[in-house]
């Protein structure tokens, strides 16, 4: 499936929003999950093919020219207007997805498959706990927008500085705590320390925690071992890994997840 760039917006200092339209979006079928994602394919400017392309034929172009797959969380889907919105977190000139988003302009095409997903707020839970970093903003924002007005929700979000915060809308009874790496002696510990010191309200709850691999792993151990969070009521996994390129992380992620499952 492919679509064309309708418009590009700068959401924050480090985030670009790309709205897709036309193409084959008439075939897009949304899932019930608020963390739904598509698997997009990014191609180099030197590639001898363009969108749309046959994936197997494109891969035959060689390792340097084959499409680079990336999972992108769906920020929103407008079924009536057939508009698909994707938010990209920028890493400077690093990463195929971010570089493409920074250069994207109306009329550019993006090929992808999906969507898929695994999390949606449990309507039976008394309250919800969500936490993460910039990479989780699309999924957490979509989840908060899906919650009813009488639902209590606690959210921890870590970004570099106040300038990197984004506007989040929700009808839920929202307790949103922004955390800033620029103010911390150990930026990689900011999220874990804040969660460890937080006093959880009474009642049943579900959990959504995603972000950097090492940070998420420590938080997962704490929530399950110390807080007694049930694994079946928690969506906890890494989106990226510090000091790893996307390709390096993809190569080791499966084993990392298997090792994480053995922690607790």
N, C-alpha and C positions, 0 to 999 in steps of 0.2 A: 504494500500500500504506500502511496506517496501523497503529499500535499504541497501547496505553495505558500510561501510567506506572504501573509496579508499585511502585517505591520510588526515593528520592533519597538520595544519600550525599555527605557532604563529604569528599573524598579528601585534599585539602590546603588550605592557605589560599586558593589560587587555582583550585582544580579541583573541579568538581561531577560526580558520577557519576549518570546516570539509567539505570535498568533498565526496559526496555519489555517488555510481555507482551500476550497476547490479540490483539484486532483481527484483522489479516490476516497475522500472523506465520507461520501455517501455510503460507503461500506463499513464505516467505523461503528462498532457496537460497544458501548461503555459497559464496564463491570460494576457490581455493587460495592466495590472496595474504594476507600478514600485514599489509599496509597497506590492506586493503579498506575502503571507505567507502560511505556512503549519501548521497544528495542529499536533504536534508530541506527542508521548506517551513514558514516561520514567518509567521504572520498576526497583524495588529494586533488589539487588543481592539475596535476600531471596525469591523472587517470584517463585512459583512452575511452571512457564511457561516461554517461551521465544518467541522471534520474529521469525516468524509471529504468532500472536495469535488472537483468536476471542475476540472482545472487551467485549461483554456481559459476556462471560465465565470468562474472566480475572477479571472483576469487582466483580464477585461472590467470588473471593478469599478473600475478606474482605477489610476494609478501609485501613489497613496498607500495603496491598500487591497489591492493584489495581493500574493500570497505572495512572501516573500523566500527565495530558495534559498541553502542553505549546505551545503558538503561536511563531513561529520562522519565521522571515522575510527571504525570498529567496534573497540571495545576487546575485546569477546568475544561469541561467539554460542554459546548452549547449545541444541544441536539437539534434545536429549531433552526439556528443559523448555520449549523455545520462548521463550527469554529473550534479548533483544538489549541489550547494554550499550554505552552511549555516554558518553565523558568529555568534558566541556566546560571549556575554559580561560576563566576570567573576565577581562573587561576593565572592571571596574567596572560602570557603567550603560551601557556602549557595546556595540553589536553585538546583533543580533536573537537569535542563538542563545544567547549567554551570558545575556541578560536572561530569555529563556524558561526556561532551565535553573534560574536562581536562584529563579524563581517557581513552578517545576513542583511538582505534588503528585499523589498517587495518583489515577488516573482521568482525568487530562489526556491528550489525544491528540496524536500527532505523525504527520504524513503525510510519506512519503518514497518515493524510488525507488532501485533498486539491489539488491544491492551491486555495486561494481566495485573494481578494484585493479590494481596493476602489479608489486609487489615481494614476493618471498619469499626467504628465505636460500637461497643456492645450496648444495645438499648436497655438491657436488664441491669447493667452496672449502676451503682449509686453515684459514682463519679469516675472521672477519667484522668490518667496521668500520662503526659506526653513530654518528651525531651529530645534534644538533639542540637545540631549546629546548622550552618547555612544550607547544607545539602538536604536537610529535612524540611526546610521551610515550605516547599510546595505541598508535601504530604500532610504536614501538620496544619497548614492553613486550610486545605481542603477538608480535613477531618473536623476542624473547629466550625467551619461553615455548615457542616452536615448535622451538628448537634442541636437539639431542641433548647428552648429558652430556659427550661427548668433544670437543666443538667449542669452539675458542678464539674469544673475542669481545671486542672493545674498543669501549667506548661512552663518548662525551663528551656530557654533558647540562648545559646552562646554564639556571639559574633565578635568581630575584632574590636569594634568601638560603637558608640551610640549612632554614628553616621551610617552604620550598616544595618540598623534596625529597619524593619518594613512594617507597613500598616497591615494589621490583621483584623478581620471582621468576624464576629461570632455572636449569635443570640444566646449562647450558653453563659452560665455564671462563671466567668473566666477570671482566673488568677494567673496572669502572665508575668513571668519573671525573666527579664533580659539580663544576661551575663556578658561581661566584656573582657576579652583576653588582654587588652592593652593595659588594664588595671591590675593584672595578676602577676605575681612573681613566677608562678608555674602555670602558664596558660593552658597546658594540656590537662591540668587537674581541676580547672574551674568548674566544669559541669559535674564531675563526680563529687567534689566537696560540697557543692550546693545541694545536691540530692541527698547526700549522707546526712546533712544537717537539717533537712526538712522534716517536720513532723507530719506524718501522713494522717489525714482525717479518718474518722471511723467509716465503716461501710465497705461494701464490695466495690472493686474497681478493676479496670483493665489497664494495660500498659503498652505504650508505643515509644520505643527508644531506638534511634538510629543515628549514625554519624560516623566518626573516625573509629577505625577498628580497635585500637588499643583502649581508647576511652570507653567505647561501648562494652568491651569485654569486662572491664573492671566494674562498670555500672551493673552489668548483668549479674555478675557474681554477688554483688552487694544486695541487689533486689531479691534474688532468689534465696540466697543463704541467710542474709540478715533480716530481710523484710518479710520473708515467707511468701513471696509472689509465686503464684502457680504458673508453671511454664505454659500451660494451655491457655492462660489468660494474658499472655504477654507476646508482643511482637518486638523482638530485640535482635538486631543484627547490624553489621557495618555496611556503609555505603562506599567508603574509601579508606585508604590506609596512608598514614603520614610517611613521607620519604619513599613512596612508591609511585611510579607512573601508573596510568590506568592499565597498561598491558602487564606490568609486573604484578599488580594486584590481582588481575584476572587469573594469572597463572597459579597463584597460591591461595586464592580465596576458598576454594573447596576444602582444602586441608585445614585452613584456619577455622572454618566453621565447624569442621568435625572436631578439632581440638577444643574449641569453645564449648561444644556440647558436653565434653568430658569434665569441664571445670566443676560444675555442680549439676 
